[in-house]
Amino acid sequence: MAGGCLIAAIKALLTPKAGLPRPPGLPSGISVVVPSRNGQVLLERLLPRLVAELDGIPSEVIVVDNGSDDETATWLSSAYPSIQVLVSLEPLSFAAAVNRGIASARFSHICLLNNDMAVGAGFFHALRAAFEKVPGLFSATAQIFFPEGIRREETGKAVMPPLRSTSEFPLRCDEPVSGEDLSYVLYASGGCSLYDTGKLRQLGCFGEMYRPAYVEDLDAGYRAWLRGWPTVFVAGATVVHHHRTTTSRYYSEEELRLVTEINYMRFLARAIVSPRLFLKLWIEAVRRLRTDPVIATPALGFAARAFRWVERPPVCTLPEDYVLALGSGHIAVFPGKKRANRPAAITTEPNAGQDGAYVLVSLVDELRPEPEWLESNVEVVLVRRTHTPFDGTMLAAALSESGRKWNLAVPAP
């Protein structure tokens, strides 16, 4: 707790820093970066479908062979000579490995793909289309399924709900609502998402302090949102995830849980800008850890020294309460059936779109649009009530983001 108070005091004294300059433009296309550690068997399953899905798209595949001793690089050079292989003799963290691939990428967009994913039909086209529909998009993340018979632990719809129990980890994946697409999420999964290469490099890529893995994708997504760069969930881009096929070989479940908790606290110290918001989330994290005696001692020992990870904040375009509102899981976007290059207006009245093309943003009890709303609007954005003051923030954030997306004036909430 004292360590958290120290971090909050440091944050109160920090001034914003300018971001890195926008890198030069790159040719349109997709660079796929696949980190792999002793993953030849997984690559044998992944690559045939991956290469087929890239057919007709200007693209490249970069495999970061990460401390392997299974002859992955030799096999790739023979079986897939067109694939670029970057070899690290020592195992790197996930962030350090993918950053090597990002530095070598030649195209406008980068897809990060775990070697234990199986991509669905139209995967790259669906993700790429999101960048045409959402201005200023930072990343588009796919819908994640698990093999038949295995409980679905991830969905791709990564959110941070405002109401949660004291023992619940603050981040989770929600089940998508039928019909939703391009809904806002807090961050894109680092294992199956497409990023704007220039924005990712301008952000400084992924934080290599997140070792050996986990939370680096949250950090990147959150820092991008602060700059006004959204992340959306793309329902039509699908993958099947053979979960933790690599990490479970090297780390126990207890070790992975500890890593996740420590990296989450690194995220709070590094990325949260407001001292008040930081302290609120920090106290929640400390109290939650105290209920887990297995990992509490090492995790809280780290927390006492986490001031080392504090950084100067960026110049923020979007308020943090709006970022958390948009990534709360209580806002869902549904494509409407009305067609218009530019809607007439944004409305909060469900019946306003009967005689024109509107974007409807409405506060509701359930994230399920009425069929007539979809028929009479270009897009429907639903905000689920929590019956707390946060409802007003969520509605205001949804209106603001809809106005930015469609370049329209925003009505008062």
C-alpha positions, 0 to 999 in steps of 0.5 A: 500500500505504501508503494502504491502511495509513492507511485501515485505521488510520483505520477502527480508530479509528472508532465506529459511527454511527446510521442515518437514521430510518425514513421514513414509510410509503408506499402499496403499489405500485411506482415505476419509475425509468429513467435515460436519456441520449439514449435515446429509441430505447431507451425506444421499445422499453422502455416499451410492454412496461413499461407493459403489465407494470405493468397492474393494479399501483398504480405510476408511471414516472419517467424521469430525462432525463440530459443528453439532446439528442435531445428525449427529454423532448418525445417522452415528454410527447407519447407518454406524458403519464402518465410523470413526467420529471425533466430534468437539463441536464447529464449526471449519474452513474448514482447521482445520476440514480437518486437524483433519481428515488428522491426523487420516488417515491411508492410502497413499492417502487422498481424501478431499470431501465436503458433498455436492458432488455426485461422478461419476462412477470410481471417485477414480480409475481415481484420483488414476491412475494419481499418477501412470502417473505423478511422484512426484504428490502432488494432482489430482483434479476432474472435477466439474459439477453443477446440471442440470439447474444451471450455472457451476461456477466451473470446477476443472480446477483452473488457474491464467491467466496472462492477466486479467482485473483490476476488475477481481479476479485473480483466476478462473476455465476454461472450460476444452478442449475436450480431455485434461487430466492430464493438470497442474493446480495451485491447487486442489479443497479442496472439491473433490481431492486426495492428497499424504498423506506423501506430504500433512503432510510434507507440514504441511497440510492446513493453519488454518489461512484461516478462515472460508474457501476458499483459503487454497487449493490454498495455499497448491497447490502453496506451493507444486508446489514450492517444485516441486510437481505437481497438475493435472486436471483429466477429467475422475473423475467427481463430481456434486457439490450442491454449497455452500449448507453448507456455504450459511446457515451461511454466506451471499454472501457479507460475503463470498466475503469478506472472499475470498478477505481477505484470498487471501491477506493472501495467498500473504503474506504467500506463495509468495516468491519473494518480487517483485512478491508479490508487483505486486500481492498485488498492483493489489489486493488493486486496485481491492478492491478499486472498491468494496465499499461494502467490501473495508473498512474491506478488506483493513483494514486487508491488512494494518496488513497482515505482521503478516502472513509472513513466511519464504519461503521453499527451492524452487525446481521450480521457481515461474514464472514456477509455475504461467506459469504451472497454467496459464490455457494456457497449456493443456495436451492431451494423444496421441495414440502412445504407449511406456513405454518411449518416444524417445524424446521431440520435439517442431516440430509437424511432428517429431513424424511420425516415432517414439513415441515422446512427442510434446510440441508446441506453438499454437494459440488455445488449440486444437491439430490436430488429426495427432499430437495425432496419432503420439505422446505419449503425446501432450502439447500445450501452447497457445500464449499470444503474450507477453514475458510470452510465452517464460516462459510458453514454457520453463516451459512446456518443463521442466515439460514434461522432468521431467515427462518422464525423458527425456532431454529437447530441447531448447525452 
